[in-house]
């Protein structure tokens, strides 16, 4: 059995992770840590039957764990990751602290990095494209939810050399849980209910450098992502509408055929037939990402629609998928497809 701990277990991603790992046949949860709720039973914080008492992160028995998941804020994860690795455990970080390879880019969009010497050893945890590297690492950077939803449809097109324009336009909509458990005026029920709003318009969203980094890795020259996120009045799920310009000789059948080839053996990517579009209903409460495409009216122009559950494939489910690969387990264990 893999002995696992979670630091930051009481946020939305942490709660989702507890639910997944508590049913995982090869995992034993040995500690749950929370700065805010240390000393309380987990079932007194979240509506569940899990009675483990939460510990303070500074008192978590890291040396007893095989793997520690960090559901901690951006900027807070890096020093904790260093402690986890020094204790001998593997670390799967759900924050942004190890997603960006360039320290200058990270510090431009976040703050000073707490463990820059660890950046070179982290593997980006988009399992479908980094599976082999995951088997050799001790530190996994779980991708952001928006980048996962956008990169899964785009990376195969970039790798095939079909992208005619370096500019990609992404219009994405997320459920309120994507904003985290801490309430704000923008995420208050009365603000969100019966409403739809864009945010971070006119500012570079912190996920954009992550998207551009991975498109460049896939072969795009100087990719430019124009990204607008929106807040949906639902609890969970992301729907991304992506506008691309491909080689004008490419058809809708080509796009769908390329996806089917790229993801033929992938248990958590569903490619929809022409004429069908991905919806939140395809993916909510699963580790699936659903992909669909339609022509945009001119040769080579396409509209791609992809969906996933931001708490599962966009966070905790993907983290468990990464863990399964890191430890050589069946990739689907504990996960719903």
C-alpha positions, 0 to 999 in steps of 0.5 A, spaced: 500 500 500 502 507 498 502 511 504 499 518 502 498 524 506 495 531 504 497 538 506 491 543 505 486 537 505 480 542 507 479 546 500 475 544 494 481 540 491 483 537 498 476 534 499 475 532 492 482 528 493 480 525 500 474 522 496 478 519 491 484 516 495 479 514 500 476 509 495 483 508 492 485 500 492 492 501 493 492 507 497 492 508 505 491 515 507 496 516 513 495 524 515 490 530 513 493 537 514 490 543 515 492 550 518 485 552 519 482 546 522 488 542 525 485 538 531 478 537 528 475 531 525 475 531 517 467 530 518 466 536 522 469 540 516 466 537 510 459 533 510 462 526 510 464 520 514 471 520 514 473 521 521 481 522 521 483 528 525 487 534 522 494 535 523 498 542 523 502 542 516 508 543 521 507 537 525 505 532 519 509 526 519 512 527 512 517 521 513 512 516 514 509 517 507 510 515 500 507 521 497 504 527 499 499 531 495 500 539 496 493 542 495 496 549 498 496 556 495 501 558 489 507 561 493 506 556 499 507 550 496 515 550 494 518 550 501 513 545 503 515 541 497 522 541 499 521 539 506 517 533 503 522 531 498 528 532 504 523 527 508 524 522 502 517 522 500 514 524 493 511 530 492 505 532 487 503 539 487 497 542 485 499 549 485 502 553 480 509 553 483 513 548 479 509 548 472 513 554 469 520 552 467 522 559 467 524 562 473 523 569 471 516 568 468 514 565 474 516 571 478 513 576 473 506 572 474 506 570 481 512 572 487 519 570 488 519 562 488 520 559 494 525 553 492 527 555 485 533 549 485 527 544 484 524 547 478 529 543 473 527 536 477 519 537 476 515 534 471 509 537 468 503 532 470 499 532 464 499 525 463 497 524 456 504 527 454 509 526 460 507 519 462 514 516 461 517 522 464 513 521 470 515 514 471 522 517 473 520 523 477 519 525 485 516 532 484 510 533 479 507 539 478 499 538 476 497 542 471 492 548 471 485 546 470 484 551 464 491 549 461 489 542 461 482 543 458 485 547 452 492 543 451 489 536 450 485 539 444 491 543 441 497 539 443 496 534 438 495 539 432 501 543 434 505 536 434 502 535 427 505 542 425 498 543 422 497 550 426 497 556 421 497 561 426 501 562 432 495 566 435 490 562 439 483 565 442 480 561 448 474 563 451 473 559 457 467 558 462 468 555 469 464 553 475 465 557 482 469 552 485 475 554 480 476 560 485 477 556 491 473 555 497 475 562 500 469 566 499 470 573 495 465 578 493 465 576 486 464 569 488 458 570 493 452 566 491 448 573 490 453 575 485 454 568 481 447 566 481 443 567 475 449 571 472 455 570 467 461 574 468 468 575 465 474 576 469 481 578 468 479 582 462 485 586 459 490 583 464 494 577 462 491 571 466 496 567 470 495 561 466 497 564 459 504 563 460 503 555 462 499 554 456 504 558 451 510 554 454 506 547 453 504 549 446 512 551 445 514 545 447 509 541 442 512 545 436 509 552 436 513 557 434 512 563 439 505 561 441 500 567 443 494 565 447 488 570 448 485 568 453 478 570 457 475 566 463 468 567 465 465 565 471 459 560 470 453 559 476 455 552 477 459 549 482 464 545 477 466 544 470 470 548 465 467 549 458 473 552 453 471 554 446 477 555 442 478 558 435 484 556 431 487 557 424 490 550 421 493 549 414 487 550 409 487 543 406 485 540 413 478 538 414 474 536 420 475 529 419 482 530 419 482 534 426 477 528 429 482 523 426 488 526 429 485 526 435 483 519 435 489 517 433 493 521 439 488 519 444 487 512 442 489 508 448 488 514 453 482 512 458 480 519 460 480 523 453 473 522 449 473 524 442 466 526 440 464 525 433 463 530 428 456 534 429 456 533 437 459 538 441 462 537 448 458 539 454 459 539 462 454 533 462 459 529 459 465 530 464 462 532 471 464 528 477 469 524 472 476 524 470 474 525 463 476 531 458 471 531 452 473 534 445 469 536 439 470 540 433 466 544 428 468 548 422 468 556 422 466 557 415 473 558 412 478 553 410 482 551 415 478 555 421 475 551 426 472 552 433 474 547 438 470 545 444 473 541 450 470 540 457 472 537 464 471 537 471 475 543 474 476 539 481 477 532 477 481 532 471 483 539 472 486 538 479 485 532 484 483 527 479 489 528 474 493 528 481 491 521 482 492 519 475 499 522 476 500 518 482 498 512 479 503 513 473 509 515 478 508 508 482 507 504 476 500 502 478 494 502 473 492 509 471 485 508 472 485 506 479 481 510 484 478 514 478 471 514 474 472 515 466 
